[in-house]
Every structure is written in structure tokens, then in C-alpha cells.
Amino acid sequence: MHAMLKKASGKNIRADLENLGRFNSTPGEGLTRILFTEQELKARTYIKDRMRELGLSVHEDAIGNIFGRLPGTDPELSPVWTGSHIDTVPHAGQFDGMAGVVGGMEALRLIGESGRPHARDLEVVVFTSEEPTRFGKGCLGSRALAGDLTRDEAAALTDAGGNTLRDVLAELGYDEDGFSEIKRERGSVYACVELHIEQGAVLENLGIKTGVVTAISAPTDLRVTVKGTQQHAGATPMYLRKDALTAAARIMLKAEELARRAENVSTVATVGAVRAYPGATNVIPGRVEFSVDLRSSDLQEKNGILETLRCYMEFTALECDVDISEETVCHEHPARADSHIIQAIRTVCDEKNEPYHLMVSGAYHDSMFVARFAPFGMIFVPSRGGISHHRDEWTDYGDIALGADILAETLLRLSSETPETKETSIPSNENG
């Protein structure tokens, strides 16, 4: 067994996270850093400067993905990636995404300062806009890398001010002609390992500091509209009503029932947004709009629930004498973590005598799109109280440092593998 790398510095991690936290448009009310705003651009500059301080070479692609490279001994071999994102939802915490970027830089610092040789280049990647806050679609950078966001599609994405993503990129000096060069083909990246906070409370409840992700649940987002008849609440007897809200409530409860009955424990259904019109206490709602967020690591089960729910909508429309329409905002495929990378992480944990928990990620990450062209793995660290996307989001700096330790050893193992030294190649990552 080879000698372990030096320990990650919780002090370094804390300093970088707190410095990133200064770039915030809502001080005192959580952390808000939206894509390509003044604050986000300053955070990008900070990260690129820190990468250079660590001896990494830095470049960006045409959608703004940032790459900090630590060269290996054989540049002909495909690189090993790590990283995450630095944009946030409004009034968020300082750990979601940022812990993976800062932890990734710390891991490369440990490897670089160790002098230990590694064949493959190592790269920390800052993916552009994992959050869908500005342009209504998440994982813009990783989508483009996967070939799932073209230049024409970038021109069709607009923010609340009517600005298109393509125009914003052009204003910032990104080369539109380079958009076709963003996409990565399978084999161009050897492996990707993302460090991330859990965003749930499983690890905390288990008293375990490390999660090893086996799959990422993919979301399907629906927008459902129910149209009934707006009528007086007192003057309309029950048998004459076409109440849009009671019909909508049946569908909401059905979604919850189907998720609770699912065989896969990662399957969940959430109704997070509801609007009833006209919204008066003495008026029967004539129209209701609501969302359904359905997630699972099992695509077949998720598709079966969708089919059942849609059939139930048709039944409800007939029984309640209302019109029901549904728009599918997104229907993503789950991603399975690569077995070889999972084993590499587990081996490192065993060598460190560090307990770990095999788990599914209920939240989606850039790794879900990286999986379309490269094998991936993820390391989770605990989230206090399971809180995320909130100003009270918190992960101990020591826990992030431990995650960076495990990440560094895993990256070094993977970047040292060559066709000659590895008995079997990393298997292809089949999704769904």
C-alpha cells in the first residue's frame, strides 16, 4: 500500500469558501450569486486566480466552463476531472457546489505538492450554471459538454430581462464560433469524481461522514393546468360544481400515493407550486396551476408512475367534469455511477479506516450530464439538518477536508491508471 498524501487543510477550505461568500448580492439574507451577474463574474475571477496560485493552467470554453489543469506525465491520455459549480439559487448557503470546487482545488494542491507522479492530467472544472435560476434550465455547462445544449438552443434561452444566453455570452467576450467545440465525446475524459454536500440528512442521521454515490435520481417536471368553472361559493350547490382545486388536489394526492408505493426508495414526488384563480375565499376556483416534481434512480419505475398519473388525470377530468392539460418541462434520465470509480473510492475509505455509506443522490448534479460522455463517481459529505438551498445550509469544514482527502487519493489512483497498468478498462456508463 502506497504512502498516503498529506491531509487537506480545513483552514484553506474555510478561507476559500468565505472569500467566495463575499461575492453576494443579498448580504445578510443568504448567498445569492446568479450566472454572469457582477457578483458571479467576480467569483469566477477569484477561482481562476486561486487556480493559478496553485500552479494550475487555466482556460475556459465558449459557455464559460472553467478548467484548472495539473499536468500528468502523458498528455496523450484522457484526463481525470473533478469539480462542481459556484452559482447559487437566491438566498442560498455557501456550500452547495462551492464545496466541490474548493475541495477539488485542495485535492489537486495535495497531489501537486506531493510530487507523486501521475500519468493523466488532472482538471478541476467549474461548470457553468448548475442552477436553473437565470435562464430556467439547469446544468448549462455540463449540458453543453454532453452535446445537450446547442448554439441555437442557447439563443432560445432567455432570462427575465429578455436577454438570450447567446447574447450574454457574446457581450462577455466568449467566442460563439467555439460553441461547436464544447461537446466532449465518450473517451475524451477518463473519469470524473465530484465532491458535494449531501443536501439531505441521511449521513448525519447515520453518524457517518462519507457517502459514496451509486446513482443520481433524475427529475421529471410537469406543469399541470386544471380548468373548471368559477362560481359563487355560497350560491352553487355541491352537485353543480366544477371545482378546479378539488380536482387538482386529487391528482396531487395520487402523485404522493404512487411515490410512496414505489419499490425504489429513491422515488419521490413533490408538488411545490400551486396557484388557484381567482384566489378568493368565497369563490370556487375556476383554474388551478401546479407543479409535479417526480424523481427516481429507476427510469422504468419513473416512467410507469408517469403513465399511471397521466391516466389518473384523464379519469379525474371525466369524473370532476373539468379540463386538464399537462406540459412536460423536463424528463431527464437517471445516471448510474461507474462501478470501478465506486470501488476506487471505497478502497480509499477502507485504507483510511473511514466508514462510508452507499447511497443514491436525490438531487441532480452536473455529473448527471457528464455521465453521458464519461464514467463518474461522487463523494458526499454531511449537511447539518439536511438543509440546503437555504441560508442555514451548513457543512463542517473538517468534513469537507475529509472529503477532499478521500477525493485526492481517489483522483491520484485514477490518474495513475494507464492501459498498461489497469487490468480492465473502466466500463462504459450506461444510463437509465
Phi and psi in degrees as a GROMACS rama.xvg file:
@    title "Ramachandran Plot"
@    xaxis  label "Phi"
@    yaxis  label "Psi"
@TYPE xy
-73.0372  159.29  HIS-2
-66.6129  141.269  ALA-3
-73.6579  154.447  MET-4
-67.8101  164.531  LEU-5
-62.8379  161.437  LYS-6
-74.0896  145.21  LYS-7
-65.6716  151.454  ALA-8
-95.8571  112.352  SER-9
-62.8768  -28.67  GLY-10
-65.3302  -44.2174  LYS-11
-61.9763  -44.0164  ASN-12
-63.6159  -44.5761  ILE-13
-62.4656  -43.8881  ARG-14
-61.1829  -44.9382  ALA-15
-65.9737  -42.1101  ASP-16
-65.9103  -41.7015  LEU-17
-69.5388  -36.216  GLU-18
-66.2968  -40.6557  ASN-19
-62.2211  -35.9239  LEU-20
-63.5316  -17.3448  GLY-21
-69.5209  -23.0129  ARG-22
-90.5589  85.9858  PHE-23
-148.635  127.599  ASN-24
-88.8816  -3.71756  SER-25
-131.542  60.52  THR-26
-59.1983  135.76  PRO-27
84.9101  -9.72936  GLY-28
-128.182  39.434  GLU-29
87.4094  178.584  GLY-30
-103.239  120.749  LEU-31
-123.762  116.009  THR-32
-142.025  96.4976  ARG-33
-94.3682  146.398  ILE-34
-46.0592  128.546  LEU-35
59.6887  20.2799  PHE-36
-82.5  171.977  THR-37
-55.1356  -43.1323  GLU-38
-67.3571  -39.9483  GLN-39
-70.094  -37.3122  GLU-40
-64.8854  -38.2998  LEU-41
-65.3651  -38.3072  LYS-42
-64.4134  -38.3514  ALA-43
-61.2691  -45.1007  ARG-44
-61.9477  -42.1426  THR-45
-58.4543  -47.2298  TYR-46
-63.413  -43.8961  ILE-47
-64.6003  -38.7004  LYS-48
-64.4638  -41.6376  ASP-49
-65.7241  -38.6  ARG-50
-59.7095  -43.8049  MET-51
-66.1815  -37.6901  ARG-52
-59.8211  -31.1421  GLU-53
-85.1346  3.22458  LEU-54
84.2461  15.8828  GLY-55
-90.4893  143.844  LEU-56
-85.0621  140.3  SER-57
-120.345  135.592  VAL-58
-149.492  162.258  HIS-59
-126.206  154.68  GLU-60
-99.5578  -172.953  ASP-61
-74.0625  -7.79362  ALA-62
-110.614  3.34775  ILE-63
94.4191  7.02555  GLY-64
-61.292  133.419  ASN-65
-104.043  134.864  ILE-66
-124.272  125.023  PHE-67
-113.768  117.005  GLY-68
-108.903  132.514  ARG-69
-106.79  110.403  LEU-70
-65.0864  146.24  PRO-71
-98.6013  -175.713  GLY-72
-83.5791  -14.2997  THR-73
-131.14  91.1324  ASP-74
-66.6622  -10.2282  PRO-75
-75.5906  -20.3382  GLU-76
-79.7649  149.857  LEU-77
-67.9144  146.26  SER-78
-81.2042  169.443  PRO-79
-110.526  131.785  VAL-80
-108.197  155.599  TRP-81
-145.632  174.107  THR-82
134.576  -176.709  GLY-83
-165.761  -134.847  SER-84
-136.488  163.111  HIS-85
-122.259  -0.418825  ILE-86
-82.8651  161.193  ASP-87
-134.629  165.758  THR-88
-78.8434  166.213  VAL-89
-62.6678  138.665  PRO-90
57.3765  46.7256  HIS-91
-93.6149  -171.466  ALA-92
-98.53  -172.016  GLY-93
-107.044  15.2071  GLN-94
-115.372  -34.7332  PHE-95
-60.2175  115.678  ASP-96
86.9062  -54.4393  GLY-97
-61.0315  -36.3349  MET-98
-59.7666  -36.0484  ALA-99
-72.3459  -34.6155  GLY-100
-71.5945  -50.9505  VAL-101
-65.768  -42.2171  VAL-102
-64.5295  -35.359  GLY-103
-66.2652  -41.3312  GLY-104
-65.1657  -39.6145  MET-105
-64.9124  -38.1261  GLU-106
-63.1317  -43.554  ALA-107
-68.6672  -31.2746  LEU-108
-61.4151  -45.01  ARG-109
-61.6215  -43.2334  LEU-110
-67.8844  -44.6859  ILE-111
-63.2008  -43.1117  GLY-112
-73.5639  -19.8325  GLU-113
-71.991  -24.665  SER-114
73.9632  4.02269  GLY-115
-69.0933  128.638  ARG-116
-71.5785  147.461  PRO-117
-146.354  139.172  HIS-118
-73.6176  -42.3079  ALA-119
-92.0379  147.524  ARG-120
-60.8409  144.817  ASP-121
-111.913  134.786  LEU-122
-132.565  131.561  GLU-123
-91.1693  125.684  VAL-124
-112.929  129.937  VAL-125
-101.993  105.626  VAL-126
-77.2086  137.531  PHE-127
-71.8354  125.058  THR-128
50.8517  68.1755  SER-129
-66.1184  -33.9376  GLU-130
-80.965  146.332  GLU-131
-88.2182  18.8719  PRO-132
-62.1446  -45.4899  THR-133
-86.0747  -46.4905  ARG-134
-108.847  9.3527  PHE-135
76.2595  6.31482  GLY-136
-140.123  131.143  LYS-137
-87.9346  168.186  GLY-138
56.548  45.3501  CYS-139
-61.3629  -46.3824  LEU-140
-66.2095  -46.3016  GLY-141
-71.6242  -31.2182  SER-142
-60.8064  -45.1673  ARG-143
-64.3536  -39.6915  ALA-144
-62.0516  -33.4354  LEU-145
-83.1933  -3.94417  ALA-146
81.5676  15.6224  GLY-147
-98.7476  5.20814  ASP-148
-141.486  107.022  LEU-149
-91.2248  173.14  THR-150
-62.7805  -40.1652  ARG-151
-65.8358  -38.3742  ASP-152
-67.8489  -34.2915  GLU-153
-64.775  -31.7897  ALA-154
-72.4438  -21.897  ALA-155
-89.8263  -15.0916  ALA-156
-82.3098  125.616  LEU-157
-125.783  151.266  THR-158
-94.9173  -175.85  ASP-159
-63.3492  -23.0598  ALA-160
-90.4393  4.33471  GLY-161
84.5712  6.19788  GLY-162
-81.1946  134.172  ASN-163
-85.4532  153.492  THR-164
-59.6362  -40.77  LEU-165
-62.2674  -42.3365  ARG-166
-66.7233  -39.7494  ASP-167
-63.6694  -43.796  VAL-168
-59.8688  -42.5627  LEU-169
-64.1527  -41.4509  ALA-170
-62.9371  -30.1833  GLU-171
-87.7755  -1.02767  LEU-172
92.2196  9.65185  GLY-173
-75.3172  141.396  TYR-174
-80.9502  109.745  ASP-175
-62.3877  -33.986  GLU-176
-65.77  -19.2007  ASP-177
-85.5532  0.164642  GLY-178
-61.6627  -36.5869  PHE-179
-68.4236  -14.326  SER-180
-94.0022  -1.743  GLU-181
-69.5287  -43.1521  ILE-182
-56.6329  135.688  LYS-183
-105.686  136.695  ARG-184
-89.0271  155.653  GLU-185
-59.3954  133.423  ARG-186
99.878  -15.6281  GLY-187
-76.6835  -19.4696  SER-188
-126.794  125.841  VAL-189
-71.9205  -40.4529  TYR-190
-165.558  155.281  ALA-191
-137.285  129.45  CYS-192
-125.452  116.304  VAL-193
-104.993  127.701  GLU-194
-91.6461  134.587  LEU-195
-154.191  152.336  HIS-196
-71.1885  151.668  ILE-197
-66.4252  -39.3355  GLU-198
71.339  10.2589  GLN-199
-138.285  -171.419  GLY-200
-116.822  15.3784  ALA-201
-64.4218  -51.6677  VAL-202
-62.5431  -43.3117  LEU-203
-60.0763  -43.7693  GLU-204
-65.8771  -31.3242  ASN-205
-82.5665  -16.4552  LEU-206
72.6826  28.7775  GLY-207
-115.738  140.535  ILE-208
-91.0717  -13.1791  LYS-209
-131.39  128.22  THR-210
-110.745  136.201  GLY-211
-111.064  113.99  VAL-212
-79.7482  130.81  VAL-213
-100.513  -22.9237  THR-214
-163.509  159.178  ALA-215
-115.463  123.289  ILE-216
-69.8663  138.937  SER-217
-106.738  140.06  ALA-218
-84.4465  149.001  PRO-219
-122.758  120.401  THR-220
-109.205  125.82  ASP-221
-114.278  146.521  LEU-222
-117.748  114.143  ARG-223
-108.869  135.523  VAL-224
-122.045  126.708  THR-225
-114.754  125.552  VAL-226
-116.084  117.5  LYS-227
-116.54  -135.989  GLY-228
-129.926  123.98  THR-229
-75.6854  121.956  GLN-230
-142.487  168.195  GLN-231
-71.2248  132.923  HIS-232
-68.5653  -29.371  ALA-233
-93.3519  -32.3168  GLY-234
-87.8926  -6.99354  ALA-235
-108.337  110.99  THR-236
-64.0651  158.731  PRO-237
-59.4617  -36.1932  MET-238
-75.6841  -10.545  TYR-239
-103.654  4.71231  LEU-240
-85.1712  147.456  ARG-241
-126.936  72.3696  LYS-242
-82.0547  112.439  ASP-243
-66.353  -32.7866  ALA-244
-73.7776  -41.0457  LEU-245
-66.5954  -34.7558  THR-246
-65.3979  -43.4585  ALA-247
-62.4439  -39.6317  ALA-248
-61.5344  -37.6105  ALA-249
-60.7516  -42.2894  ARG-250
-67.2466  -41.0872  ILE-251
-59.92  -45.8299  MET-252
-67.0693  -34.0458  LEU-253
-65.467  -40.6447  LYS-254
-60.6427  -44.2414  ALA-255
-63.6837  -42.5923  GLU-256
-60.6495  -44.827  GLU-257
-63.7053  -39.8069  LEU-258
-68.2684  -39.8952  ALA-259
-66.2709  -31.2902  ARG-260
-85.5284  -5.37907  ARG-261
-65.1201  147.699  ALA-262
-73.2069  -36.2446  GLU-263
-83.0487  123.199  ASN-264
-69.0973  -14.5131  VAL-265
-80.4564  -8.58421  SER-266
-78.2346  122.952  THR-267
-139.079  153.15  VAL-268
-133.523  135.919  ALA-269
-137.46  133.093  THR-270
-106.297  108.308  VAL-271
-107.979  -13.9392  GLY-272
-136.786  127.408  ALA-273
-137.995  132.676  VAL-274
-132.753  123.713  ARG-275
-111.055  136.986  ALA-276
-118.087  136.394  TYR-277
-85.3425  -3.32054  PRO-278
83.1137  31.5741  GLY-279
-110.452  147.929  ALA-280
-67.3636  -26.2437  THR-281
-108.982  24.6138  ASN-282
-129.139  129.982  VAL-283
-69.4374  124.22  ILE-284
-60.3797  131.11  PRO-285
-92.7131  -19.1373  GLY-286
-148.849  140.571  ARG-287
-134.373  134.794  VAL-288
-120.216  133.109  GLU-289
-149.235  160.706  PHE-290
-103.496  153.753  SER-291
-130.963  121.981  VAL-292
-109.696  108.412  ASP-293
-112.909  127.495  LEU-294
-134.107  147.702  ARG-295
-165.812  152.286  SER-296
-86.8081  -2.10835  SER-297
-113.736  104.059  ASP-298
-63.8206  -39.3888  LEU-299
-62.7471  -43.3941  GLN-300
-67.3547  -40.8325  GLU-301
-61.9707  -43.3002  LYS-302
-63.4837  -36.1876  ASN-303
-66.1797  -39.9856  GLY-304
-65.3649  -41.8269  ILE-305
-58.9967  -44.6003  LEU-306
-63.1165  -43.3356  GLU-307
-64.0495  -42.571  THR-308
-64.9848  -39.3401  LEU-309
-68.0442  -37.4254  ARG-310
-63.8684  -38.8301  CYS-311
-66.4758  -34.438  TYR-312
-60.955  -42.8651  MET-313
-63.0996  -42.5633  GLU-314
-62.2623  -44.2518  PHE-315
-64.144  -38.7235  THR-316
-59.6034  -41.8873  ALA-317
-70.5614  -45.8595  LEU-318
-67.969  -36.4244  GLU-319
-96.6449  -2.4047  CYS-320
57.0005  50.6271  ASP-321
-129.965  167.39  VAL-322
-101.555  133.984  ASP-323
-127.877  126.016  ILE-324
-124.959  156.428  SER-325
-142.2  135.225  GLU-326
-115.994  130.132  GLU-327
-90.4949  109.414  THR-328
-75.861  -41.6231  VAL-329
-154.564  152.954  CYS-330
-143.791  87.1286  HIS-331
-91.2077  154.952  GLU-332
-95.6135  138.115  HIS-333
-62.1717  161.419  PRO-334
-126.809  133.247  ALA-335
-95.8969  130.742  ARG-336
-65.1012  150.11  ALA-337
-73.2593  133.971  ASP-338
-64.4755  -36.1395  SER-339
-66.8458  -40.1349  HIS-340
-69.5657  -41.0913  ILE-341
-55.1285  -45.9577  ILE-342
-65.6587  -36.5238  GLN-343
-62.5403  -43.344  ALA-344
-64.7232  -43.8854  ILE-345
-62.4613  -39.5098  ARG-346
-62.8942  -42.7662  THR-347
-61.826  -44.6305  VAL-348
-59.9927  -42.818  CYS-349
-62.818  -41.7004  ASP-350
-65.5919  -29.5114  GLU-351
-89.8311  0.908557  LYS-352
54.99  37.9926  ASN-353
-105.141  116.633  GLU-354
-62.015  150.363  PRO-355
-143.89  163.187  TYR-356
-127.907  124.835  HIS-357
-76.2233  128.656  LEU-358
-153.294  158.661  MET-359
-94.2947  140.884  VAL-360
-86.0222  118.866  SER-361
-78.7916  -27.9371  GLY-362
-86.6656  150.326  ALA-363
-91.5625  157.904  TYR-364
-141.604  169.565  HIS-365
-57.2335  -29.3696  ASP-366
-57.817  -25.7352  SER-367
-62.3484  -33.1765  MET-368
-89.7427  -32.0623  PHE-369
-58.1748  -32.5653  VAL-370
-59.2752  -19.1097  ALA-371
-74.52  -17.5774  ARG-372
-132.547  -3.97421  PHE-373
-151.731  149.792  ALA-374
-64.9235  142.517  PRO-375
-136.31  160.923  PHE-376
-144.698  164.001  GLY-377
-139.159  143.965  MET-378
-115.987  125.388  ILE-379
-102.183  144.745  PHE-380
-121.32  156.269  VAL-381
-67.5657  150.571  PRO-382
-112.929  122.337  SER-383
-63.0052  123.623  ARG-384
69.9057  5.30546  GLY-385
69.4825  17.6842  GLY-386
-89.5105  132.29  ILE-387
-150.866  165.128  SER-388
56.9543  38.7012  HIS-389
-155.348  151.663  HIS-390
-61.1372  -23.2343  ARG-391
-86.8818  2.69154  ASP-392
-53.8671  132.757  GLU-393
-153.037  134.424  TRP-394
-133.857  131.847  THR-395
-61.1302  138.689  ASP-396
-61.9292  -32.7502  TYR-397
-65.2278  -34.3073  GLY-398
-68.6599  -37.165  ASP-399
-67.2412  -39.153  ILE-400
-62.172  -40.8999  ALA-401
-62.6072  -43.046  LEU-402
-60.679  -38.2615  GLY-403
-67.2234  -35.4835  ALA-404
-60.095  -49.1572  ASP-405
-65.2115  -39.9843  ILE-406
-61.6137  -46.4097  LEU-407
-60.1544  -45.8684  ALA-408
-64.7111  -38.3008  GLU-409
-66.2466  -44.8305  THR-410
-62.1712  -41.1229  LEU-411
-63.47  -41.3264  LEU-412
-60.5689  -49.4278  ARG-413
-67.3249  -38.2527  LEU-414
-75.1868  -13.5365  SER-415
-90.5655  -7.32118  SER-416
-80.5266  133.113  GLU-417
-128.292  166.679  THR-418
-55.3083  -26.4659  PRO-419
-83.2146  -32.3778  GLU-420
-93.405  -18.5875  THR-421
-97.7035  126.219  LYS-422
-64.2545  -40.9779  GLU-423
-133.68  145.006  THR-424
-70.7949  155.752  SER-425
-60.0336  124.407  ILE-426
-63.8654  152.513  PRO-427
-63.7397  149.04  SER-428
-97.3712  92.1023  ASN-429
-82.5146  128.462  GLU-430
-107.18  144.919  ASN-431
